[in-house]
Amino acid sequence: MPHLRDLLGAGIDATYTGLPRELALDVLCAEGPDLFDLLAWSNRVRHLFKGQGVRLCSIANAKSGRCAEDCAFCAQSARSGAAIERHGLRSADELFEAARAAAAAGAARFGIVTSGTALGRAELRVVASALSRIAGELPIAPCASLGLLGRDALEALRDAGLTRYHHNLEAAESFFPELCSTRAWTRSVDTIGAARLAGLSTCCGGIFGVGESRAQRIELLQEVRELGVDSVPINFLHPIPGTPLERCAGLTALEALAVVAVARLMMPDREIRVCGGREHALRDLQSWVVLAGADGIMVGGYLTTSGRNVADDLRMIADAGLRLAGPGAAGPAGRGPPRP
């Protein structure tokens, strides 16, 4: 492998537009001292483009299970036998209260997330009602991940108060058929395009450690970069008993950090947000995600797996010399993140 400094160049300034795809795979393969040089480099890029702020987001599992899609990693999918709670769409009042709790914890964004290919009209009206209250009454930006929606539905949600739409590619186009057979990969691309045409901010990433090659990790990051999304959520496999990937080894902690670092170098000005599976994949190295280039993390738990205590994440950010950014940045009751 060429020396890492030869791949990254002599220096990076505000004119830096991102690591070229043809170099990214070599950088992702960094090991030993080179890997720690990579993390330091990506941290420098994060500081240059994103400053010292870390934005928190939180989600509500607004509709759980009974999904007709067959995504191999998902406990809610048609081919999952995982023991999870299954329920219909939560009420607008329940979603509002979940958003209130997220705002109180210091989250800048709150996402309403539902299982299934897409919501029906009656369900969309419930979500729109919740979005309207959240946007009008809380210091938190409302987001949603409601499946494969078209431009008309997205515009209606935007008018109700939605600011950002999330829909993951999940995996590189070349690997996606290994994970899901019930929909075409291109439908996810079309959904992100519809959200942009509707005037919404967009959030799109994927899940790593599901059996893909390193080259396919770079392929996915390149595909996300080409979509021009605003936020890139990075998830790591947390094998759940009862799913087809329950025995998949996933990534080591250092492999996971390398993915975060290369994502930052490829997309220096985007939000790089570490989400599901971070506790499982990173273990004792969780605090390194912000030093590896991430400027956002998801807190308060995921769809079918629990996260860690929010206070621990707030302390982690403070210990790294960083601060909360965005709506709710002052933290609960205006006190800011707790100090050790």
NUTILUM-964440 format. One line per field, with one value per residue (C-alpha): x, y, z; chain. Coordinates in nm, 4 decimals. Last residue first. Layout:
N
xx	[X ...]
yy	[Y ...]
zz	[Z ...]
ch	[A ...]
//
This chain:
340
xx	[-1.6898 -1.8965 -2.2591 -2.3648 -2.5266 -2.7229 -3.0056 -3.2737 -3.1568 -2.8931 -2.7841 -2.7632 -3.1397 -3.1555 -2.8113 -2.4760 -2.3625 -2.0028 -1.6588 -1.3523 -1.3602 -1.4663 -1.7658 -1.8832 -1.8405 -2.0252 -2.3230 -2.3080 -2.3014 -2.5949 -2.7898 -2.7678 -2.6864 -2.8830 -3.1559 -3.2300 -3.5523 -3.5716 -3.2795 -3.1987 -3.1666 -2.8952 -2.7978 -2.4596 -2.3364 -2.0123 -1.8265 -1.4612 -1.2570 -1.2421 -1.6216 -1.6272 -1.3459 -1.5754 -1.7242 -1.3904 -1.4844 -1.7539 -1.7275 -1.9384 -2.2080 -2.2464 -2.2341 -2.5040 -2.7437 -2.6279 -2.3052 -2.3752 -2.1522 -2.3076 -2.1680 -1.8838 -1.5911 -1.7662 -1.4934 -1.2683 -1.5557 -1.6760 -1.3161 -1.2964 -1.6312 -1.5437 -1.2014 -1.3748 -1.5823 -1.2741 -1.1085 -1.4046 -1.4136 -1.6874 -1.9781 -1.9416 -2.2611 -2.4340 -2.7683 -2.7566 -3.0711 -3.2629 -3.3950 -3.1242 -3.0177 -2.6731 -2.5887 -2.4635 -2.3120 -2.4967 -2.3572 -2.6060 -2.5018 -2.6669 -2.7090 -2.7521 -2.5722 -2.6770 -2.3227 -2.1834 -2.4273 -2.3151 -1.9493 -2.0073 -2.1786 -1.8981 -1.6409 -1.8135 -1.8390 -1.4600 -1.4258 -1.6379 -1.9953 -2.0963 -2.3312 -2.0558 -2.1801 -2.5332 -2.6397 -2.6562 -2.9207 -3.0532 -3.2153 -3.3217 -3.6625 -3.7652 -4.0091 -3.7632 -3.5078 -3.7540 -3.8381 -3.4686 -3.4254 -3.7197 -3.5803 -3.2500 -3.4425 -3.6367 -3.3053 -3.2175 -3.5142 -3.7569 -3.8450 -3.5119 -3.3111 -2.9700 -2.7736 -2.9564 -2.7987 -2.4392 -2.3741 -2.5987 -2.3942 -2.5789 -2.8543 -2.9598 -3.1108 -3.4204 -3.4444 -3.6508 -3.5679 -3.7650 -4.1197 -4.3555 -4.7015 -4.6119 -4.3147 -4.5442 -4.7701 -4.4656 -4.3487 -4.6834 -4.6829 -4.3172 -4.3556 -4.2957 -4.0930 -4.0630 -4.1675 -3.8411 -3.9206 -3.7566 -3.8747 -3.6242 -3.6225 -3.7033 -4.0658 -4.4081 -4.4735 -4.2522 -4.3502 -4.7197 -4.7238 -4.5134 -4.7581 -5.0534 -4.8599 -4.7807 -5.1489 -5.2384 -4.9722 -5.1365 -5.4696 -5.3024 -5.1091 -4.7500 -4.4737 -4.2731 -4.3155 -4.1784 -4.2095 -3.9627 -4.0517 -3.7191 -3.6229 -3.3431 -3.1254 -3.1259 -3.0443 -3.2185 -3.5149 -3.5578 -3.5725 -3.8317 -4.0501 -4.0180 -4.1418 -4.4313 -4.5228 -4.5134 -4.7489 -4.9885 -4.9893 -5.0848 -4.8449 -4.8766 -4.9379 -4.7488 -4.4957 -4.2578 -3.9624 -3.8731 -3.6827 -3.8230 -3.7242 -3.8111 -4.0786 -3.8631 -3.8889 -3.5668 -3.3725 -3.0365 -3.1679 -3.4035 -3.7166 -3.9739 -4.3336 -4.2943 -4.5089 -4.2798 -4.3015 -4.4766 -4.3564 -4.0154 -3.9189 -3.5891 -3.3189 -3.0612 -2.7585 -2.5443 -2.1763 -2.0098 -1.6346 -1.5989 -1.7742 -1.5534 -1.2084 -1.2741 -1.4113 -1.1098 -0.8699 -1.0584 -1.0227 -0.6464 -0.6155 -0.8198 -0.6041 -0.2815 -0.4241 -0.4852 -0.1331 0.0130 -0.1397 -0.3651 -0.5004 -0.7353 -0.9871 -0.7114 -0.6366 -1.0083 -1.0471 -0.7763 -0.9776 -1.2863 -1.1218 -1.0978 -1.3024 -1.3460 -1.0647 -1.0805 -1.1138 -0.7679 -0.6049 -0.2359 0.0469 -0.1689 -0.4016 -0.2568 0.1107 0.0488 -0.0987 0.2153 0.1327 0.0000]
yy	[1.5211 1.7938 1.7568 1.8858 2.2296 2.3741 2.5281 2.3207 2.0107 2.0848 2.4266 2.2855 2.2277 2.3385 2.3082 2.2247 2.0364 2.0879 1.9348 1.8977 1.5163 1.4961 1.7169 1.4872 1.1759 1.3480 1.4062 1.0451 0.9184 1.1439 0.9895 0.6457 0.3782 0.2647 0.0031 -0.2204 -0.2496 0.0911 0.2719 0.4038 0.7393 0.9014 0.9275 1.0857 1.3843 1.5530 1.2316 1.2688 1.0039 1.2152 1.2127 0.8352 0.7849 0.8163 0.4797 0.2975 0.0777 -0.1046 0.0169 -0.2384 -0.3139 0.0398 0.1861 -0.0461 0.2221 0.5793 0.7609 1.0892 1.2430 1.5781 1.6813 1.9271 1.6845 1.4112 1.1687 1.2508 1.2284 0.8969 0.7716 0.8486 0.6914 0.3740 0.3618 0.3836 0.0765 -0.1189 -0.0221 -0.1459 -0.4747 -0.5112 -0.7576 -1.1202 -1.2386 -1.5067 -1.3256 -1.2181 -1.4053 -1.2492 -1.4469 -1.3373 -0.9785 -0.9054 -0.5379 -0.4321 -0.0861 0.2281 0.5417 0.8223 1.0687 1.4106 1.6777 1.4522 1.5195 1.1907 1.1493 1.1330 0.8553 0.6518 0.7138 0.5994 0.2851 0.2026 0.2615 0.0055 -0.2212 -0.2121 -0.3144 -0.6179 -0.6585 -0.9174 -0.7045 -0.5015 -0.1591 -0.0193 0.2670 0.6355 0.8915 1.2110 1.4785 1.8396 1.8932 2.1108 1.8622 1.8055 1.6994 1.4532 1.3115 1.2541 1.0745 0.8517 0.7830 0.6646 0.4311 0.2976 0.2337 -0.0456 -0.2455 -0.3920 -0.7264 -0.9059 -0.7479 -0.8086 -0.9970 -0.7965 -0.4799 -0.5821 -0.4285 -0.1292 -0.0516 -0.1061 0.0417 0.3053 0.4771 0.6978 1.0078 1.3169 1.6534 1.9637 1.8335 2.1071 2.0296 2.1906 1.9564 1.6612 1.7668 1.8133 1.4639 1.3125 1.4873 1.4003 1.0273 0.8151 0.4969 0.4475 0.6662 0.8050 1.1430 1.4579 1.7314 1.9996 2.0571 2.3592 2.2454 2.4055 2.4800 2.2237 1.9497 2.0346 2.0347 1.7209 1.5310 1.6271 1.5353 1.1936 1.1282 1.2440 1.0128 0.7203 0.7964 0.8203 0.4942 0.4676 0.3148 -0.0076 -0.1073 0.0050 0.3615 0.6255 0.9690 1.1472 1.4147 1.6620 1.8894 1.6523 1.8046 1.5564 1.7903 1.7989 1.4188 1.4105 1.6624 1.4607 1.1489 1.3531 1.4713 1.1155 0.9982 1.2863 1.2123 0.8536 0.5650 0.3679 -0.0019 -0.2274 -0.5085 -0.5492 -0.7683 -1.1357 -1.1890 -1.4341 -1.2175 -1.3076 -1.0405 -0.7699 -0.6048 -0.7489 -0.6034 -0.7335 -0.9538 -0.6963 -0.8915 -0.6168 -0.6949 -0.5255 -0.6504 -0.4824 -0.1457 0.1809 0.5014 0.3692 0.7136 0.8736 1.0906 1.3251 1.4893 1.7481 1.7776 2.1185 2.1807 2.3170 2.1485 2.2061 2.2575 2.0565 1.7632 1.7769 1.7690 1.4744 1.2987 1.3461 1.2262 0.9165 0.8457 0.8850 0.6314 0.3930 0.4466 0.3499 0.0011 -0.0482 0.1565 -0.0401 0.2449 0.4678 0.2186 0.1979 0.5765 0.6492 0.5847 0.7324 1.0713 1.2122 1.5282 1.8821 2.0572 2.4325 2.5071 2.3638 2.0229 1.9397 1.7447 1.4908 1.2175 0.9268 1.0203 1.0809 0.7320 0.5673 0.3520 0.0000]
zz	[3.4256 3.2641 3.1740 2.8336 2.8343 3.1255 2.9238 3.0974 2.9114 2.6486 2.5242 2.1729 2.1631 1.8021 1.6386 1.7916 2.1010 2.2019 2.1459 2.3681 2.3415 2.7076 2.6289 2.3495 2.5659 2.8523 2.6243 2.5078 2.8665 2.9557 2.6668 2.8297 2.5740 2.2745 2.2647 1.9684 1.7664 1.5969 1.7549 2.1008 2.2735 2.0669 1.7033 1.6421 1.4455 1.3404 1.2586 1.1608 1.3413 1.6584 1.6698 1.6268 1.8780 2.1767 2.0899 2.1196 2.4170 2.2143 1.8555 1.6688 1.9262 2.0637 1.7132 1.5801 1.4663 1.4082 1.3272 1.1471 0.8821 0.7945 0.4582 0.3891 0.3762 0.1771 0.0652 0.3617 0.6082 0.4650 0.4785 0.8507 0.9352 0.7421 0.9139 1.2525 1.1669 1.0620 1.3907 1.5952 1.4078 1.1507 1.1294 1.2365 1.0671 1.2746 1.3115 0.9477 0.8398 1.1310 1.4286 1.6687 1.5902 1.4502 1.5129 1.1728 1.1609 1.0558 0.8962 0.8412 0.5684 0.5881 0.3204 0.0178 -0.3104 -0.4697 -0.6070 -0.2538 -0.1632 -0.4641 -0.3751 -0.0167 -0.1453 -0.3882 -0.1130 0.1042 -0.2015 -0.2409 0.1227 0.0469 0.1696 0.4281 0.6379 0.8043 0.6993 0.6868 0.4657 0.3947 0.3047 0.4610 0.2460 0.3043 0.1544 -0.1382 -0.2908 -0.5761 -0.3139 -0.1623 -0.5052 -0.5780 -0.2459 -0.3375 -0.6859 -0.5385 -0.3086 -0.6063 -0.7833 -0.5403 -0.6707 -0.4205 -0.2676 -0.3098 -0.0261 0.1283 -0.1365 -0.4043 -0.2520 -0.3185 -0.6622 -0.5869 -0.2782 0.0468 0.2652 0.0054 0.3060 0.3127 0.5277 0.4606 0.6161 0.7170 0.7710 0.8913 0.7515 0.4181 0.3931 0.4614 0.1753 -0.0494 0.0390 -0.0508 -0.3885 -0.4597 -0.4142 -0.1066 -0.0763 0.2985 0.5893 0.7229 0.8780 1.0101 1.2469 1.3562 1.7332 1.9488 1.9969 1.9463 1.5795 1.4100 1.6543 1.6314 1.2509 1.2310 1.4532 1.2356 0.9215 1.0707 1.1378 0.7860 0.6421 0.8194 0.6554 0.3136 0.3405 0.4549 0.2419 0.1988 0.5604 0.8948 1.0179 1.1375 1.2769 1.3133 1.5655 1.5018 1.7170 2.0139 2.3525 2.5831 2.6278 2.2505 2.2377 2.5172 2.3332 2.0137 2.1932 2.3321 1.9814 1.8494 2.1228 2.0542 1.6797 1.7565 1.7022 1.3805 1.4271 1.6619 1.6703 1.9633 1.8752 1.9031 1.5808 1.3267 1.0349 0.6761 0.6286 0.7809 1.1224 1.2674 0.9749 0.8517 0.5712 0.4199 0.3191 0.2591 0.3564 0.6943 0.9834 1.2361 1.4103 1.3358 1.5036 1.6040 1.7289 1.6358 1.7911 1.6458 1.8027 1.6329 1.7202 1.6987 1.7066 1.3549 1.0647 0.7586 0.9114 1.2282 1.0304 0.7979 1.0939 1.2414 0.9061 0.9191 1.2790 1.1962 0.8902 1.0902 1.3342 1.0457 0.9101 1.2492 1.2167 0.9163 0.6253 0.3982 0.3772 0.2336 -0.0431 -0.1209 -0.1284 -0.3835 -0.7020 -0.5368 -0.5062 -0.1520 -0.1176 -0.2420 -0.0541 -0.1190 0.2537 0.3207 0.3243 0.3217 0.1636 -0.0140 0.1090 -0.0886 -0.0434 0.3265 0.3571 0.2247 -0.0774 0.0000]
ch	[A A A A A A A A A A A A A A A A A A A A A A A A A A A A A A A A A A A A A A A A A A A A A A A A A A A A A A A A A A A A A A A A A A A A A A A A A A A A A A A A A A A A A A A A A A A A A A A A A A A A A A A A A A A A A A A A A A A A A A A A A A A A A A A A A A A A A A A A A A A A A A A A A A A A A A A A A A A A A A A A A A A A A A A A A A A A A A A A A A A A A A A A A A A A A A A A A A A A A A A A A A A A A A A A A A A A A A A A A A A A A A A A A A A A A A A A A A A A A A A A A A A A A A A A A A A A A A A A A A A A A A A A A A A A A A A A A A A A A A A A A A A A A A A A A A A A A A A A A A A A A A A A A A A A A A A A A A A A A A A A A A A A A A A A A A A A A A A A A A A A]
//
